[in-house]
Amino acid sequence: MLVKKLFRTARSYKAQFISMIIMVAIGVGVFLGFNIEWKSIEEDVGEFLEQTAYADYRLYSETGFSKEDIEKIKNIEGVDAATRYLSVNVGLQDTKKSVALDVSEDYNVSVMTITSGEDYSPESEGIYLSDRFAQANGIKLGDELTLTYKGAEITAKVAALAKSSEHMICVADSNQVMPDYSTFGFAYISPKLLKNAVGRVFYPQINLISALDKKALEEKVNSALGKTVQLVGKEDHTVYKEAMGEAEEGKTMGSILPVLFLAIAVLTMATTMHRITAKEKTQIGTLKALGFRDRHIMTHYTSYGLAIGALGTALGVLLGYGIAALIMSPFGMMSTYFDLPEWKLVMPFFCIPVIVLTVAVLTAISFFSVRKMLRGTAAETLRPYTPKRMKKSFVERLPVWQRFSFGTKWNIRDLMRHKNRSAMTLVGIVGCMILLVGGLGMRDTLKYFMKVLDEDVSNYNTKVNLSETAEKSEALVLAGELNGDFESASGVSLDGDTVALMIYSADHDLIRFPAEKSGHIRLTDDGVYLCMRLADRAKVGEEIEFSPYGSDRTYRVRVAGYYRSVMTESIAMTARCAEKLGVEYRITSIYTNESVENIPEHSAITGKQDKRTLMDTYDKFMELMNMMIVILMAAAIVLGVIVLYNLGVMSYVERSRELATLKVLGFRDKHIGRLLIGQNLWLTVIGVLIGLPAGVGVLQYLIKALAGEYELRLSLGVLTYSVSILVTFGVSIAVSLMVAAKSKKINMVEALKIDE
């Protein structure tokens, strides 16, 4: 009998039951989706790094490492494996395409995973090419390629297609945020092939595997080599840092959106179950009068919450894996960023107790809701639920109260009487606004970031990368021939931390430096400029000390100002300032307005990057962002519709007697509809006023948490505010109209006799 009643009650309150199930499913789905995503990143990436012997540390030296140096490193106690390594961007002849050319002397660290073709051999005369690059450019096994490096040509056949953990996020440099395999990939060749092409092989890098901590290893390395070299742990290497950064972003998102949806689901459940049990009070009394014990009645109504929780979480699990697969799969969003050999979805263990706890909380809500109604005798329970008598609110005591219209008075009294329902409506509207402002605001911020990068930083057509062995005088001549500005990038120690020292000659205005707030600044020769992430190290006018790696000198220099470095954590100075201080530097890049085709091959040039090709990768990034925004907007609309419709129907059911009374008194359907719509609009206005600053605050937090490596400045356009407000009001009005339409179907006799 009680089982049949469960289904009858579910049919009677189908709107409330369906909305609660959907809210639970969305909450659990979003929670699982984001948590499966970051856990899968950790597991899949970790497994790939282990398979390919990803280096724990990398040593860098502008003067290169000799055979004696590598032997000294291998002999350090605690170093398990080490190899001299070269990774340099080179061009693909007669194209605008380029690849990262990798050469490993011993090939025991930072190895590849061959996907097709022959295994790697130190004696190989072939090229081991990125399979994604090959696929994007129609290159097959056996095809002959010509790479241009330092003016020399390396011509060989493609011996194999591969994936590499060193290039798991395959970008040309820190200016590129998304891989573009149609223009850039990677290629491994043997030391023998490189030596045959260019003569002597120059190794500016050592990759090593060691369980030692960074400080202990640094001391041993410097002692063994007799000089200081730049030591970078895998935590600071681009690939590992970005991959783990994505995992951290997933954790952050998993702690915000799911909490919002689950909290609203639980609050909606609490409010709805209280109203359902209040509405069912007479039936509860009837069951008591028929001899059903309290525990049977309690079990029956508690099963409502259990059924909703179980069905909602079951659908949520399916939704969660669907969301995770949409992100982490060979065809998902992350496949445009990561190049992994295997994609597996892994759920963190703690998700299971959270799901169980969610069902338990929903069940407990039903339990406590019905327990309150079971108090007293069967005769007392048979009496309909009567809301507590309300005292005059402070608004009704105001002198202006009498000037209010009937509709205003009626709505104010109803809001005061049903505070929980009103609060839940506000929560739904605020949640809708947070999602809309956050999603659209992130898009605005990133579009502004791209505009800054394109117009305020990159005022050139082509970036020319120079060889590690290029002489400074040779680079200066080349910069003059190209009418270009130049850049020197190297690592220095600042208060024990590794930061980039960027030295510029920007007389042609091809490199620009974004100001702290807007526009850009010109570097002067009277000191260094700190990026905004280093602004807390010193005030303007104070001095800082830094020490270049590979040198025993320490430089003390005045801070002349701050700038937004956009990408790298860095110190910037002019070439003239560096010369006054006596800082030695090597020119690493030249920026010019010459096109790639018009720049001749040169022994100092290792590669050329077209600016437009680089900016195209940002367009791909924005495509992903737009997809995320569509998802957030859909989530916001679903959230708003479900919460507002559920509470609107609940409000209609609670006030059916009052609405019937109004109809008896002569109020027409359109007047009653205006009353219902008006109340929702009041709450929408309040919700929007709260939701706008709340959305901006959440967005500011997300920018710091998700994009801490970039110096983003919060930027929200008028369109973002307008669309957020219009969509929220649109959802509110649409739901209000649906609820208001129900007033036409009120059975006045039945509604007015409900308490008899």
N, C-alpha and C positions, 0 to 999 in steps of 0.2 A: 504493500500500500504506500509506504513512504517513498519507495523508489519511483512509483508512478507519479507521486506528488512532486518529486524532484524535477521530473521532466515537464510536468504541467507548469510548475513555477518558472522553470527556465524559459518555456514558451511565452509565459505572461510577461516576463522581464527580459525578453530576448535582446533588446537593444543594450541594456546594462550588462548582461552576461557576455555578449559578443564583444562589447567595447573593452571590458576588463580582460578578456582572454587575449584580445589584440594587443592591449597595453603590456600585459605580462610577456607575450611573445616578442614584442619589439624590444622591451627592456632586456630580457634574457638573450635575445638574438644579437643585439648590439654589444652587450657585455661579452658574450662568447666570441663574436666575430673579431673584435679588436684584440682580445686576449689570445685567441688562437693565432692571430696574425703575428704579434710580436714574438710569441713562443716559437712559431714556425720559422721566423727569421733567425732566431738564435740557434735553433737545432739544425736547420738546413745549411745556414752559413757556416756554423761551427763544424759540421761534418765535412763540408767542402774544403775549409781551411786545413783541417787535419789530413784529408786525403792528399792535398797538394803541398804539404810541408810549408805552410805559410810562415814567413819569418817572424820571430818574436821581436827582433830588433833590426834596425838598419843603421849603418854607419855611412856618413857622407863626408867627402873631402874634395874640395875644388882642385887640389893638385893630384888627385887620384891615389890608388892603393897599389903598391908593388907586390911582387910574389913574396918578398920577405915579410911585408905587412900581414898578408893573409895567413902565413904560417904562424906568426906571432899570435894572431887572434885565435887560430885553431888550438894553439897550445895553452890557452887560458883555461884554468880549471873551472868547470861549470858551463863551458861552451860545448854543445853537443854536435853542432854542424855549422859550417860557414862556407860561403862562396863569394868570390868577387863577382860583381853584377853590374850590368849596364842596362839602363832603360831610358831611351831617348826618342822623341817624336821625329819621325822622318816622313818624307813625302813619297807618294806613289806617282811615278813618272807620268807626265802629260795629263795629270788630273789635279783637281783641288782636294783630293782625298789624301789622308795621311794615316799612319799607324804608329803605335808605340812599339819601337823595336827593342826587344829584350834579349840579352845574351848572358848566360850563366856559365861561369868557368867550370864549376864542378857538377852542376845540375843535381844537387842533393837538397837544396832549399828552394822554395818558390818554384815548384815544378808545375807542369800542365796536366790536364786530363784530356787525353786524346779521344775525340768522338768518332773520327774516321781517318783512315790512312795509316801510315807506318809509325812505329814507335820512334821516340826521339833517340838520336845517337850523336855523341860529340863529334863524330866524323861526318855527319850529314851535310849534304850540299843543297838541302831543300829548305823551304820556308814552312813553318808551322803556324798556320793562320787562324785567326778567330773565326769560328764557324758562323757566328752571327754577322760578322762583317762580310764573309764570303757569301752568305745567303742574300744579304741586302744588296750586294753588287754583282750577283750572278757569277761568282768565281767558283770553279770546280777543281777537284784534285787533278794535278797534272798541268794546270794552267801556269803559264810563265808570267812572273811579275818582275818589275824593276823598281827597286827602292832607291831613293837618292839620299845619301848621307855624306855631309861634309864635301859636297862637290863630286863625290864618287858614286858610281852606279853599282848596286848589288842586284844582279839578275839571277833568278833561280826559279825552279818549279815548286808549286805547292805540294809538299810531301804529305801533309796531314792537316786536318781541321781540329781545333782544340778549344778548350775553355781554360781560363787561368784565374786563380784567386787573386793574383796581383792586379788583374783588370776585371774583377767581378763587377765593379762599377766603372765602365769603360769610358772615361772622359779624358779630354786632351790635357786639361789643367784645371786649376781651381776656379777659373772663370766660367767653366762649362758645368751646368748643374744636372743636365740629363744626357745620357748616351745618345748618340746618333750614328748608328752603325752604317748608314749609307755614306758617311763622310769620314768616320774615324773608327779604327779597330786596334788590334794588337797583332804582333807577329814575333815568334821566337826564331832565332837562327843559331847555329853553332858558332863558337869562337873561331873555328877553322874557316868558315865561310866569310865571316866579317874580316878576319885577318887577310885573307886572299884578296878582298876587295879594297881595303883601306891601308893595309900594311900593319901598323901597330894597333893593338886593341887597348883602349883607355877605359879603365874601370874606376868610376868615381864613387862607387857604392859597394858595401859589403852587407850581405844579408846573412843573418845568423839565427840559430835556435839556441835558446838558453833559458833555464828556469830562474836565473839570478834576477834580483830586483834591479831596477834601472841604476840606482845610485852605486851599488856594489859593482855592477858591470862597468859603469862609466869609469870608476876609479881604476879597475883592472885594465881596461882598454887604453886609457891615457898613459898608464904606467908602462904597458907593454910597447906602445908605439912611441913613447917619449914626446907626445904632443897631444893637444886637445883636439878632438874631432866631434862632429855633431852626431849624437846618438839619439835616435828616434824609436820609441817603443811602438808596438803595433797599435796601441790605443790612440796614438797620434798620427798613424798612417791613414791616408785618405780613405782607403777601402774599408778597413776595419772600423774606423771612426764613424763613417757614414752609415755602415750597416748596423752597428750597434746604436747609432743615433736614431735610425728608423725604428728599431725595437723599442727604444725609450719613448719615442713619439707615440708608438702604439700603446705603451703602458699609460702614458699621460692621457691619451684620448679614451682609453679604457676606464680611466678613473673619473671622467667627466660626463660624457654622453650617457653611458649605461646608468650611472647614478641618477641622472636627471630622469630618464625614462622609468627606472625601477622605483624611484621615490614617488613619481606621479602615479604609477600603477598601484603602489601600496596605499597611497593617500586616497586615490579613487576607490579602491576596494573598501577602505575603512568607511568612507562616506556613503558609498552605495549600499554596502551590507547593512549599515545602520538604518538606512531608509527602507530597505527591503524588509528587514525584520520588524521595523515599526509598522509598515504597511501590512505585514502578515500577523500582527499581534492578535487579531481576532481569531485567525486560524490556529495560532499557537494555543490560545485558550480553548478552542474547540477540541484540539488534540488532547489537551490535559483533561477536559471534561469527559472525553471518550475513554479515558483510562491509560493513555500513553504516559509512561514515566518521563520525568524530566531528562534523564540521561538519553532516552531514545530520541526525544525531540531535539535535544542538544546535538546528538550525533547526526541527526538528519540535517539540521541547518548548518552544522559545521562542515558537512560533506560538500556544501555549495563551494566554500572556499577551497577545499581540497580538490574538487573537480576542476574549478577554474585554474588553480595553480598547476595541477598536473597537465591539463590540456594546453595551457598557455606555455609552460616550460617545454613540453614536447615539441610544440610548433617553434618555440624559441631556439631549441637546439638545432633543428633543421635550418632555420633562418641564419643562425650563427655560423654554421658550416658553409652555408651559401655565401654569406658576406665574406668569410675568410677566403673561400675559393675565388671570389670575385677579385680579391686583392692578391693572394699568394697562390698563383698557379702559372703554368707556362703561358697562359693566355690572359692572365689577370693584369691588374694595374702595375704591380711590382715587376712584372716581366719586362717592362720597358726600362726599368732601372737596374735590376739585378740580372746577371748572366750566370745562372746556376745549372748544374747538370741534373739536379733532381729537386722536385717540389713536393714536400710532404706536409700535411696539416697536422699539427701537434697541439693538443689542448692541455693547458697547465692543470696540474692536479687540483689546485685550490678552487677551480671552477665548479667541481662536483659538490663540495660542501656548500658553496654559495647558492647553487641551484636548489639543493635540498632545503637550505635555510629560507630561501624565497618562498617555496611551497609551504614550509612550516609557518612562516609569518602570515601568509594569506589565510591559512587554515585557522590560525590563532585569532585573526581578526573576526572571522565568522563565529568562532566559539564565543568570544567575549561579547559580540553583538547580540547573539541569541540569549546568552545567559542573563543579560540585563532584562530582557522581556519576560523571562520565566519566573521572575520574582513575584511572590504573592500566590493567592489561591487561584483556582481555575476561573471563578467568578470575576475576580479582579483582572485576570488576563484577558477575559472575553471582552472587556471594555476596549473600544478603539484607542489607539495611541493618541494622546493629547499633548501637543507641544506645551512646554512650560509657559506660564503666563509671563508676558514681557512687560517690563516697566518702561516708562517713557525714556527714550534715549536723550542724550544731551542735545541732539539736533532738534528734537521736538520741543525742547524748552527754549529754543532761540526765538527772539521776537519775529524773525522773518518767516517762521514756520507757517503762519497763517497765510502768507502771500504765495506759498507754493501751490501748484496745481494739484488736482486729485492724483493724477498719475505719478507725479514726483513723490508725493507723500506715501502713496501705496508702495512704490518701489523702494524707498528708503526704509520703510517699516519691514518689508520683506527681506531686505539685505541684512538688517539688524537681527531679525528673527532667525535667519538661516546663515549664520556666520561661517559655518564649516563649508557649506556649498559655495558661498561667495568666495571664500578663500581658495577653494580648489579651482574655481573658474579663473581666478587671478593667476594661480600657479600655472595653469594650462596656457594662458595668454602670454605670461612672462617667458615660459619655456619656449613657446613658438617664436617670440621675438629674439631670444638669445640665439636660437639656431639660425634664424634668418640673418641677423646682424653679424653673427660670427662667420657664417659661410660667405656672404657677400662682401663683408669687410675684409676677410682674408684675401679674396680675389682683388679688391681694390689695392690692398697693401702690396701684393705681389706685382700688380700691374705698375704701380708707382716705382717699385724696386727695379723692374725691368726698364722703365723709362729712365731712371737715374743711371743705370748701367749703360744704357744705349746712348744717352745724350749728355749726361753729366760726367761720365767716366771715359767711355770709349768714343773718341772723336776721330778715329782712324779707320782705314779700310782693311789693312793687313797687319798681322803680328808675325814677325820673323823671329824664330827661335835660333839661338846661336849655340855653337858647340862649346863643350866644357874646356876645350883646348884652344879656343879662339883667343888671340892676343887682344889686349885692350886697344892698342893702336889700330889693329886691323878692323876691329868693331867700330871704332870712331870714324874711320874712313868710309866704311860701308854705310853707317848712319848718315854721313854727309851726302853720299851718292844717292841715297833714297829719300833725302830731305825729311829724315825721320827723327823722332825722339827716342831715347833709349831708357832702359830700366835695368837695374841690377838687383837681384833677389838672393839673399843669403840668410843663414840662420845665425842668431846671436843669443847670448844668455843675458836675460834681464831679470835681476833678483832671483837667479836660479831657474827661471822659466825660459823655455825656448820660444822665441818670437821671430818673425821675419823682419829683416832690415831691408827696406826698399829704398834704393837710391835712384833718383830720376834726373833726367835732363828733358824738360818739357817746354823748350823755347818755341816749338811750333804749335803748341796748344793741342797736341794730338792725344795727350793723356791729361785727364782732369781729375780733380779731387773734390768729392762732394763735401759741402759744409755740414756743420752739425745739425742745422735746421733745414735750410733750403739753399738751392744754388750750389756754386762751387767756389773754392778758394784757390789762390796761387801760393805755392810754396816759396818761402823766402830763404835767404842764405844765412839767417842769423840763428838757426837752431833746428831741432827736429820736431816732427808733428806726430802725435800719438793718435791711434785709432780710438774710437769711442769705447771699445772694450778695455782699453788700457788707460782711460781717462782718470781712473782713481789712483794711478801710480804717482802722478805729480800734477801740480797746478801749473798754469801758464806762468813762465818766469822762473820756475824752480828748475833744478838740474837733475838729470838721471844718469846712471852709469850702465854701460853695456859692454860685453866682451864678445868679439867675433870668435866662432869656433875655428880651430886651426891656428889661433894666434894667442900669445900670452899677454897681449895688450888690453887695457881697459880704457874706455873713452868716457869722458864726462862732458855732457853737453846740455845746453839750455833747452827747455820745452818752449817752442814758439807758438804752438796752438794744437788744435784737435781737428780731425777729419773723419769721415766715414769711409772705412776701407772696403766696405761692401762684403768682401769675401774673407781675407786673411787677417789674422791678429798680427798687427805690424806697426813698425816705426818707419816713418818716411822722412827723407831729407833730400836736398838737392845735391847734384854732383859737385857743385862749387863748395857747398858746405862740407861735404865729405873730404874734399881736397884740402880745405883749410884745417880740418881736424887731423888729416893724415890717415884717414881710413882707406885701406886698400880695397878695391872692389873689381869684380869681373862683370862685364856687360853680358846679360843673359838674353835680352830681347830688344828688338827694335820695332817701333810702331811707325807705320808709314801710310800714306794715301795711295801709294802705287798698288795696282791690282796684283794678284798672285801670278798671273801669266806674264806680267812685265818685269818680274824680279828674276834675274838670271841665277843659275846655280852658282854656288860659291863654296869654297872649302870651309868657310866659317859657319855656313847655314846648315842646320839639321832639319828644319821644317818650316812651313808657312801656314798660318791660320787666317782664313777669310772671316772677317767680322760678321758678315751676314749669315754665314754658315753657323757660326757660334750662336747668334741671336735666334736662329731657327730652332735650336734645341730648347730655348725658352718658350717658344710657341708650343712645342710638344708638352712641356711642363704645364703650361696654362690649359691645355686640353685636358690633362688629368685633373687639374684644379677645377675646371668647369664641371667635370663629371662628379667630383666630390660635392660641389655646390648644388647640383641638381639633386643628389641624394639627400643633402641636408635640408633643402627646401621641401622635398617630398616628405621627409621625416617631420619637419615643422608643421606642414599642412595636416598630415595624418594625426599628429599629436593634438593640434588645435581642434580638428573635427571630432575626434574621439572624445576628448575631455569635455568640450563644450556641448556636444550632442548628448552625451551621457548625462551630464549635469542638467542640461536643458530639459530633457525628458523627465528626469527626476523632479525638477522644479514644477513641471507641468502636472505630474501625478500628485505631488504634494498640494498643489494649489487648485486642483480640479473643482473642489467645493467652492472656493472663492471665485474662480472664473465663472462657474455656473451661476453663482449669486449675482455677479456683474451682468450676466446675460439676462437674468430675470429682471434686473433693475433697468434694462433697456440698452445696455452697452452693445454696440454692434461688434461683429467679428474683427473688423479692421481696427476698432479702438482697442480691443483686447490685444490684438496682435502688436499694436504700437507699444502697449505697456510692456509686453514680454521682450520685444526688440529693444526698447529703450533701456531696460535694466542691463541687458547684455552689452549694449554700447557704452553705458557708464563704466562697467567693469573693464571693457576693452580699452577705454581711454586711460584708466588708471594703470592697467597692465602694460600698455605701451609706454607710459611715462616711467614706469619702473624698469621695463624690459630693455629700453634703449641704452641707458647707462650700464645696466647689468650685462648686456651683450657686448658693449665696448670693453668693459672690464674683463670679461671672459676672453675676448679676442686678444687683449693686451697680454694676459697670462699665457695664452696659447702661443703667441709670437715668441715670447721669451723662452717657453718650455720646448717648443717644437723647432724653432729656427734660431737658436742661440748662437750658431756659428756665423750667421749673417747679421749685419747691422741694419735690420729693418726698422723703418719708422712707420708707426701706425698711420694709415691714411684711409679715410672713409669718404666716399663721394656722396653728393646729394641723392643720386639715384639709389644708392644702398639704403639710405634712410627712407626714401619715398617708397621703394618696393617693399621693404620690411613692414612699414606701417600699412600700406595698401593691402598687402596679402593678409596681414593679421586682421584688419577690419573686414576684408572680403570674406575670410573664413567665418568670422564672428557673425556677420550679417546673414550669410548663407545658412548657417546652422540655426540662427534665430528665426529665419523665415520658415525653415522646416518644422521647428517646434511650434511656431505661431500658427501654422496651418492646422495643427492638431486641435486647436481651440474650436474649430468649426464642427468637430465630431463629438463634442462633449454631450453626454446624455444628462440633461439637467436634472431630471427626476432622480436618476440613480445617484448622481453626485451629491444632491442635496439630502438624500435619505441615507447616505453612507454611515452616519453616526447613530442611526436609530437601531 
